[in-house]
């Protein structure tokens, strides 16, 4: 019995912990309502802890009515924790009168408040500007001996500041035995709000003398005080500290800087003020404004070198070469001594403005060069694609100064760009000798370099040997897994990343979701979608775009539409992803409707959007609509068609059996047709049996001599279908001689979180005998339905019985049979295939869907096929 009680207690604790975590991570009101219902169902709605959590969560979602409903249902009686929760919830939502009424009710029922009661009550008094109530509350605080509480003290300072009673606010502040940054910020902000700028700065300097690190709210208030006093020098010092502690990019701080410099604008009357203003404008990104001020200044005062370099940097950011040259000439004619730092800035300015020669001249003319000088010039060469020059300069650098980690990161990135593994390894050896291996930025670059140069093993070795890893490390290794097409490793890496306590960011999600798309791993995709909600990334447009693509490639067009509908902001990529998804499922009319809605929303389609819509029309037999979009590209949007648009039109005409028109279209193209163009026509010829055009097209492809194995296989298949086995053997020998390899056909499916892979003709997998037996049984049923094997899709010179056996061994048939054996009758079945489904397998799958009365979803290399009741969603356009 004791053991059972212990187990029951453990189970109860696990349940409580799970619900608590779910409440904390609930990202929408829908999720919260579901959890609330679960809590009521489990009989936990009278739990003080869960009631308080629900009150707080409803308040967070701006639903104080529900908070109050939970409070009343919990029968709070004398539990001060619940009363505190509801008072805090009402105050948080601006219902100050209601909050104070509830506080009065606690006094009526003689419920003793605690230190957690008063901060919310004091905030409510401040919100109502109810001085009398505030005074009585303060007296009650002192009467109960809570005057020394930090949080009550902070609330009182803020309240008296709002009442403009700064003496009382200061008195509370001075009497506090313990203060935190909020205490100081509250008083500084109070002085600012009432125009007491000097007093605000006095408190700030006291604060700094104690060694407390200010936060963004402190600096925002102090900047306001500097602006109010017109203290340019003081503002410059504060700006310097902001740069030092790294909070410049904070929105509140940045707005404070802009506001301060705008107030200074009318006060500058000496060279120091001008220099401060110009540098300040440049540092906060107001480059054009800083240049205008500079032009005004040079008419009255001589700027210092720091101001000059700030303006040069502004020119670089704006790409303003003309003004950059003017400033450089001004430096020379005004007799400025151009030190190393100024020269480095000049090199970068000319590089950003696209003048490589001027960068070289500045570099060559430097008397003293530091590592920044060499790195700047090497980077200039890399950015301009002058890789040999970059390497020559690197060798020269070694004779003058010691290269640093920045040098090696740039060169490793260059080797990655070039795919030069030998150079990457050489640089890695140098890094090891110089002790840079422990540098996290260097290691991240090495992980990326090895993966992109095809050495995933070395990439993993660097990753595993890293003593410390940051979010960039994890994102790099996950992206490397995608690049090397090791999708399972990518999923394991994100799981390990979370286990090690690293929180994914948007870059992680954008890296891992394509893995789910490639594997059609819908379960993992949904888990990652849940993680996106928890992290609050669902409103990011790029994340939404990738989710639309992921769901469409995982067999759920409905979920793609759902994600699309929930997106508040949509760009051209969003609409294109949806149109492309519709195309994959043969929903051409939906794609056409979406394209029209995109145009109506004022989104201008780009060349990718036109590829998507013509593709969608092609896969739904919408020939006229597809041709219309092709003509509209140039006519309405002035987009010059690219080779991929021509390929889509050829595919559009070919799929609908307009082979002569497709050939004429190719011959009339202003661009030279490539293998993809002829390949689209050849594929259609094979399907229609048009041998005359097929042979002409095959000759064109052979003449182009492409490196893509697929085109040779396609030609070989055409000759095989025509029974020209000598040509087939010749093509196959050519493939072998060129060192090309044909991708073997394979299919895979996920059942109960496990992925099963089937190769064409393979006999070594679980339940092979059962699968073979089921296929034999289905063959008899197929024959009764009128199925006759199409032997032209067996591309070998063998007898007919052997051809039938080969067809039965196609990977998708093995996968379907295995799925039928291992899933519940009547449930949908999803199969993925790496190649295009052959016509015979397409026919067989239609029959099987009718015989077993199940929906069969098959994704091949081109699109999705939804087989149901003997028909396919593609309408035989694939």
N, C-alpha and C positions, 0 to 999 in steps of 0.2 A: 504493500500500500504506500509505503514511504517513497519507493522508487517511482510509482505512478504519480504521486504528488509532485515530485521533483521534475519529472518529465512534463507534467501539465504546466508547471511554473515556467520551465524553459520555453515551452511552446508559446505560452502567453507573452513572455518577454520578447520572443522573436516577432510575434504578431504586432505588439505595441511598437517595437523598433521599426518594422516595415512600414506601418501606417504613418509613423512620425516622419520617416524619410520621404514618403510619398507626399505628405502634406507640405513639407519644406520645399520640395521640387515642383509642386503643381504650378504649371505655367499659364493655365487658362481657367476661366470660370467653369467651363465644362468639366475639366479634370477635377476641380474642387467639388463640384456638385456630386460627381460620381463617388468621390472619397467620403463626402458627407453622408451619402446614402448608405455606403458600406458601414460606416461607423454606427449609424442608426440600426442597420440590420443586425450588426454584431452586439447590439445592446450597450455600446460604449458611449452613447450620447450624454450620459450623466457624468462621464469621467471629467474631472476638473481640468486635467492636462489637455485632453483632446478638445474640450469646449474652448479653452483659452486659445489653443492653436487655431481653431476654426474662426474664432472672433477676430484674431489678428490677421488671418489670411483673407477673410472677407473684407476687412478694412483696407488691406493692401490693394484689393481689386475695386476699391471705391464703392463697396456695397455695404454701408453701415446698417441698413435695414436687416439684412441677413445676420450681421454681427449681433444686433440686438435680439433677433429671434433666437439665436443659439444661446445667448445669455439668459433669456427668460426660461427657455426649455430646460436649461441646466439646473434650475431651482437654486440660485446662488446662496441664498440665506446669509450665513455669516462668513463666507469665504472671501477674504479681502483680495486674493489673487485674481478671482473672476471679476470682481468690481473694478480692480485696477485695469484689467484687460479691456473692459467695455468703455471705461472712461478714456483710456488711451486711444481706442479705436474711434470714438466720436470726435475727440480732439484732432486726431490725424486727418479726419474728413471735414474739418471746419465746423462741426456742430458743437460750438463752444457752450451755448446756453444749455443744451441737452446734457453735455458733460458735467457742467456745474450743478444741474438739477440732480443728477445721479450722485454727485458728491454730497449734496445736501441730504439726500435720502440715506446715505451711509451714516450721516450724523444723527438723523432721526431714529434709525434702528440701533444706534449706539455701536456701530461697527468701527473698531479702532483702525484708522489709516496707518500705513507704514511709509517708509522712505520712497517706495515705488509709486505711491498714490500721488504725491505732491507735484512732481515735475509736470505731469499732464494737466493737473488742475491749475497750476500757475500759468502754463501755456494758454489754457482756455481763458483765464482772466486777461492775459495780454491780448488775445485775439479779440475780446469784447471791449477792451480798454476800460474794464470795470475796476476803477481804482479802489473803491470801498471794499469790494469783495477781495481784491488782491491784498489789501492791508490786513483784513481779518485772517486770510489764509497764511500770510507771513507771520502774524502773531501766533497762530496755531502751530506753525512749524517750530518757532522758538520755544513755545510752551512745552512741546513734546521732545525737545532736545535734539531736533534734527538740523539745527542751524549749521553744523559743520559738514553736512553731507554734500559731496562734490556735485552731484547731478541736480540737487535742489538749488544749490548756490548758483550754478550756471543758468538754470531756468529763471531765478530771481533777477540776475544781472540783465538777462535779455528782456524780461518783463519791464523793469524800471527804465531801461533804455527806450523801450517803445512808448512808455508814459512820458518821455523827455525828462525824467527825474534822474539826471546823471549823478547827482550827489549821492543818492541812495544806492544807485548801481555801483558807484565807486566804493561806498562804505561796505556793501556786501562783499565786493571783490577783495578789499583790503583785510576783511575779517576772516576770509576763507583760510583754513589751516593747510589745505591742499588744493592746488590748481592744476588743470590740464590745458591743452592747447585750445579747447573750446572756451574755457574761462577767459583767456586772453583775447581770443577772437571776438567774443561777445562784447567785451568792453570797447575794443578798438572799433568794431562795427558801430556800436552805439554812439561813440564820439563822432565818427564819420557822418552818420545819419543826421546828426544835429549840427554839422558844420564845424565841430571842434577839431580842426586838422592837427594843430600843434599837440593837443592832448593825446590824439590817436598815435602820433609818432613817438611821443614820450613813453607811452605804454609799450609800444612796439620795441623801443630800444631797451627798456627794462627787461622785456621778454627775451631779447637776443643776448643780453648780458648774462642771463641765467643759463645760457647754452642750449635752450630749447629750440628744436628744429621747426621752423614755420611750415605750414601747409599751404595749399592753393588759396584757401579762404583768407588766411592771414595776409598773404601777398596781395591779393585782390583789394583788400581794405587799405593796405598801406599805399598801394599805387594810387588809390582814389585820394588819399590824404596828400600825396605829393602833387597830384594834379590840382587839387583844391588850393594848395599853397603856391603853386607855380614854381616849385623847387626843382629846377631842371637837374642840378648836380645831384641832389638827393635821389631823384628818380632814376638817374643813371646808375647810382650805386645799387639801388634796389633791383634794377634790371640785371645788373651783373650777378647778384646773388641768385636771382631766378634761374639764370643760365647755369650757375654752379650747381644748384641742387636739382636741376633737371626737370623743372615743372613748367617750362616755357610753352609746351604744346597743350597744356590744360586749357580748356575753353574759357573758364572763368578768368584765369591769369592772362590769357591772350587778349580777351576783351578789355581787361583792366589796363593792359599796356597800351592798346589802341586808344582807349579813352584818355589816358594820361598824356600821351603824345599829342593828341588833338587839342587838349587844353594848353599844352606848352606852345602850340603853333603861333599864337599871337604874342608870346612873351619873349621870344628870342631876340637879344640885342647885343650879344657878344660872340666871339669866335667859339668859346667853349660850349655855349648853348647850342649854336648851329651844329657843331660837331656831334654833340650828344643827340640832338634831334634826328640828324641824318642817319647816324648809326642805328638809332632806335627804330626808325621807320624801316630800314633795310632788314634788321634782325627779326621784325615781326611780319616780314613778307610783303610790306608795302613798297615794292621796288620802284614803281613809277613815281610815287609820291616823294620817295627819297631822292630820285634824280631831279625832280622839279625843285626841291629845296636846295639841292647842290648848285643848280644853275642860278638860284637867287643868291646863295651865299658867296659864290666866287666874284660877284659884282661888289661885295662889301668887305669880305674877310678872306684870309688865306686858310683853306682847310688843312687839317693835319693829315699825316699819312694814314692813320686808322680810318678816317673818313673817306679818303681816296680809295682805299682797298674795299671798303663797304660798298662804294658805288661801282667798283669793278665787278664785285660779286653780284650786285643787282643787275648789271649788264649781262653777265653770264646767265643768270636765271631767266632774263627776258629774251636772250638771244639777240641783243641789240649790238651788233658788231660796229656800226657807225659811231654810236656814242662811246662804246668801249675804246675805240681808236682815239676819239677826241680826248677822253680822260687820260689815256696813255701819253698822248702828245702834250697835254697840259702838264703832266708830271715832269716830262723831259724839259720843256721850255721854262717851267717854274723852278727848276733846279732841285727837285726832290731826289734824295739819295735812295735808290731802289734797293731795299734790303732783300734778303732771301725770301722772307714771308711774302712781301709784295710781289716779287718775281714769280713765286709759286702761284699766287692768285691770278697774275697776268696769264700764265700758261693755261690755267683752267678756264679763264674767261675766253681766251681765243679759241680754245678747243670746243667749248660749249656753243660758241658762235660759228663754228665750222671752218675756222681758218687755221689749218694744220701748220702751214708755213710760218705764220706769225708766232705760234707756240714754239716751234723749233728755234726761231731767231732769238726769242727771249731766253730759252734754255741755254742756247750756245753762248749767249752774251753774259751769262751769270758768272761772277768771279768766285762765288762760294755756293756750292750746292749741298743740300742736306738730303736725307732719305725721302722727304716729301717731294723735293724737286724731281728726283729720279722717278719716283712712283707716279707723279703727275704726268711726266712725259711718256712713261711706259703705258700708262692708262690711255693717254691721247692716241698712241699708235694702235692699241688694241681696239678702242672705240671706232677708229677709222679703218679697221680691217688690215692694218699694216703689221701683220704678225711677225714677219721676219725682222722688221726694224725693231719691234718690241724686244725680241730675243737678243739682237745685237746690243741694244742699249742695256739690257740686263747684264750681259757679260762685261760691258764697260763699267757699269755701276759697281760690280764686284771689286774692281781695281781701285775704286775711290772711297765708297762707303759700304758698310755691311748691310745687305738687304734685310728688311724686317718682315714680319708676318703679313703685312699689307701687300708687299711685293709678291710674296708667294701665293697669296689668295688670288690676286689678279692673274698671275701666270697659270695657276691651276684652272681658273675659270676659262682662260684662253685655250688650254689643252682640252678642256671639256667641249668647248665650242667647236674645236677642230676635230675632235674624236681621236686625238693623238695620245694613245696610251703610253707610248715610250717616253714622251716628254713628261707626262704626268708622273710616271714612275721615277724618272730622273729627279724631278722636283721633290718628290716624296723622300728620296734618299738624302737630298740636301737638307730638308726639313728635320729629318731624324738626327743628322749630324749637328745641326744648329740648336737642337732642343726645342723646336717649335711644335713638337707632336702633341704636347699637352694643351696647346691653344685651341679652345673650343671652336672658334671661327675657322681655323685651318682644318681641323678634323671634319667639320661639317662639309667643307669644300672638297675634301678628299673622298668622303662618302659619296658625294654627288658625282665627282669626276670618274671614279671607278665604275659606278653603276652605268653612267651614260656612255662609257667606253666599253661596255659589255662585260665587265668583270665584277659581277654581283658578289661573288665569293670574297674578293678583296674588299669590296664596299662593306660587307657585313663584318669582316675582320677588323677594319678600322672602327666601325661602330661599336663592336663588342669590347675593344681595347680602350675605349674612351672612359676616363675616370669620372667625368661629369658630362651631362647631356642637358641641353635646353630644348625648348619647344621647336626651335629650328632644326635641331638634330633629328628629332622624331619625325617632323614633317618631311625632311630630306630623305630619310630611310624609307618612309611610306611611299613617297613619290618615286623613289628608286625601284621599289617593288613593282609599282605600276609600270614603270619604264621597261623593266625586264620581264614584264608579263607574268610575274610570280604573284598572282592575286591572293592565293591562300596565305602566303607569307605576309602580305600587306595587311590582311585581316588579323593575323596573329600579332603583328607589330602594334596595331592600334589597341588591341586587347591588353598587351603587355604594357603599353604606354600608360593606360588608365590604371592598371594594377600597381605601377610604380608611382602613382600619385600625380602624374602630369596631366593637367587639364587641356584637352584639345582646343584649338582655336579655329577660326574660319578657314585658314590655309589647310589645316588637317582635314577638315570636312571636304574641302574642294579636292584634296588628294585621294581620300579613301572612297568617296562615293563612286567615282569611275570604276573602282575595283569591283564594287557590287554590280555595276552595270555590265562589266565584262563577264563576270561569273553568273549573272542573273541571280545573285544571292539576295532574294527579296527579304528574307528574315533578317539578315545582317543589315540590309539597307534600312529596314524599319527601326532596328535598334539604334542605328546612327541618327535616324530622323528624330527619335526620342531624345537622344543626347543633344541634338541641335536645339530642341525646345528647352531643355534644362539649362543650356548655356545662353539662351536668349538670342540665338543667331538666326531664328526663323525669318526675321524681317530683312535680312541681308539679301539683296537681289541675286548676286552670284550663287549663293547657297540654294535659293529657290529654283534657279535655272537648272542647277545640277540635279536637284531632287526630281524635277520634271523628267529629265533625261533618264535618271536612274530607274524611276518607277516604270517608265515606258519600256525600258530594256529588260525589266524584270517581270514583264507580263501583266502589268496593271495600269492600263490606260486610264481607268477610272480614278486611281490615285493621282496620276499626273494632272488630270483635270482639277482634282480637289486642291492640290498644291497651288496650281495656277490661280484658282478662284480666291484662295486665301491670301495671295500676294497683294499687298497694298500698292506697291510700286512695280511696274513692269517696263522693261526696256525691250529693244528689238531682239535681243538674245532670248528673252522669255517667250515672246511670241513665236520666234523661230523654233525653239525647243518644242513647243506645243504643236506647231504645224508639222514638224518632222516626226513627232510621236504619232500623229494622226496618219501620216504617210506610211509608217511602219506597220500599222494595223489595217491598211487598206481603206481607211476612213477619209477618202479624198474629199467628199462633200463637206465634212467637218473641217478639214484643212482649209478649203476655199472660204468657208464661213469665217474661220479664225483670221485669215489673211485680210478679209474685208473689215472685220472688227478692229484689227490692228491699224489699218489705214484710217478708219473712222476715229480712232483714239488719237490720231495725230502722230503716230509713230512711223517714221520713214523707213521702209524696208531697205536692207542692204543686199549685197550680192549673195550672201549666205541664205537670206530669207527666200530669195528667188530660187536658189538651188533646192531648198526644202519644199517649196510649193510645187515646182515642176515635177520633182520626185514623187510627191504625194499624188499628183494627177496621173503620173505614169503608172503607179501601182493600183490605180482605180479605174483605168481605162478612160479618163477624162481628157481626151486628145485635144479637143477644141479649146478647153479651158487652159490646158498646159501651154499650148502654142500662143494663146492670148497673153499669158504672163510673160512669156519669152519676149514678145514684141513690146509689151508695156515697159519692160526694164529700161530699154533705150529711149522709148518715146516719152514716157511719163517721168522717169527718174534719172535719165541721162547716165545710166549705168551701162558701161560697155561690156557685152557678154564675154565671159572667160571660157576656157576650154571645158570646165566642169558644167557650164550651162548648156553648151553644145552637146556634151555627152548625155545630159538629162533629156534633151529634145530627141536625140537619136534613140535613146531608150524608150521614150514616150511613144514614138512612131513604131518602133520595132515590136514592142510588147503588144500593140494593137494590130499587128500583122501588116502594117504599111511599110513593107521592107523596101520596095522601090523608092518610095518617098524618102525613107531614111537614108538610102544610098545617095539619092540626088542631093539631099540636104548636106550630107558630108562633103560631097564634091563641090558644093557651092560655098562652103565655109571660107571666111577670110583668113582663118588661122589654119596652120597645117595640122591635120588630124593626127592624134597620137593613138597609142594602143588602146586606151580606155574608150575612145570613140568607136574604133573598128570592133573592139571586143563586145560592146553593147549590141551591135548589129549581128555579129557572129553568133552570139548566144541565142538571139531570136531566130536566126536561120536554122540553128540546130533543132530548136523546138518545132519550127514549122516544116522542116524537111526541105527547105529551098536550097538544093545542092549547088545550083549555078552561082548564086550570090555568095554562098558560103565559101566556095573555092576561091573566088575573087578576093574576098575579105581576108581569108587565111594567108594568101600571098602578100597582101598589104602588111599584115601583122609581122610575118616572117621577115619582110624587107626592113621593118622598123627595128627588128632585133631587140626586143625589150628584155629586161632582166627579171621581169615578173613571171614566175613559173606558171601562174594561173593561165596566162594567155596561151602558152605552149600546150598546156593540158587541154584547154578549150579546143585548140586546133586539132590535137590528137583525138579528142572525143568526136569532133565533127567527122574526121576521116574514118574513125571506127564505126560511127553510125552509118556512113556511106559504104562500109565494108572494104575500105581501101587500106588493108592491113600493112602493105609495104610502106606506105606513107606514115602510118602509125608508128611502125618500128623505127623509121628514120627520125621522126620527131622525138621519140623516147630516147634514142641514142644521142640526139642533139642536147636534150635536157641534161643527160648524164655527163656529156663532154663539157658542158658549160658549168658543171658543179652545182647545178640547181636541184632543188628537192621539192617534190610535191607534198603538200600538207595532207597527211592521212585523214580520212573522214572519221570524225568521232562525235558522239552525243553524250550529254550528261544530264542528270536530274538530281534533285534534292528530295530525300525522304527522311522525315524525322531527324532533321539537322545533320544528316550525313549525305555527302555528294557521291554519286555512283557514276563512273565513266565507262562508256562502251565504245570500242573501236570496231570499224567495219570488219566483219568476218571473224571477230575474236571469239574464242571458246573458253577463255579462262577468266570467268567471273562467277560470283555467287549465283547459285540456282540456274546454271546454264542448262541443265537437263530439263528443268521445269519450264524455262523460257522457250526452249526448242520445241517441247511438247505443246505448249500453248500456241506457238506460231503455226505448228502443223494443224492444230484444231481450227485455228482461225482461217487457215488456207482453204479448208473445206467449206466453211461458212462464206468466205469471200467468193468462192466459185459459184455457190448457190445464188449469191446476189448479182452474178453476172460479170465478175472480175476476170479479166484476161491479162496475164503478165505482159508488159511492154518490154520485150527483150532488147530493144535497141539501146537501152540504158545500161546494158552490160557491155563494157568497152574492151572485151577480150575475144580473141579468135578461138572460141571453144564451142562445144555442142550445146543445144538448147536446155537440156536438163541441168547442166552445170551452171548455165546462165540463171536459171530459176533459183538454184541454191544460193548463188551470189546475191541475187536481189533480196532473198529472205534474210541474208546476213547483214544488210545495210544497218548502220549503227542506230538510226532512229527507230527502226522496227524492234531491235533488241531492247532499246530503252523503254519503248511503249509497252512491250510484253512484260518486262520486268516491273514496270510501274503498275500494270493491271494486277499483277500477282501480289503486290506489296502495299496496296492502298485500298481504302474502303470503296466498295461499289458505289457508283453515282457521283463520286467526288471528281472535280476537275483534275487533269493530269498535265504537268508542264515539262516539256523536253527542250533542251537547247542543242543546237547543232552548229559546228564550225564552218560547214560548207552549205551551198545551196541545196535544198531538198530536190531530189530527182522527181521527174513527172510520175514515175511508177509508184514511188513511195507516197507521193502526194495523193494519188488515187487510192492506194491501199488505206491510208490513214482516214480518208473520208469514209470508206466502207466500215472501218473498225469503229469509228465514232457512232455510226448508225447501229452496228451489231451490239456493241456493249452499252449503248445509251449513256455515253459519257462525253464531256467536253474535253477535247485534247488541244492543248496550246503548244505549238511548236515554233521556236524561234530559230530561223536559219541565218545564213550570212547576210541575207537581204532584208528580211522583214519578219513579222509575226503572222502565223496562220492559226486561226481559231476554227477547229473542226468540230462541227456539231450536227447531229442528225443527217449525216451523209453529205454535208456541204462544207465549203471552206470560206472564211470571211474574205479571202483575197479575190474571190470570183474568178479564180484561175489566172490572175494577173500577177505573176511573180518571177 
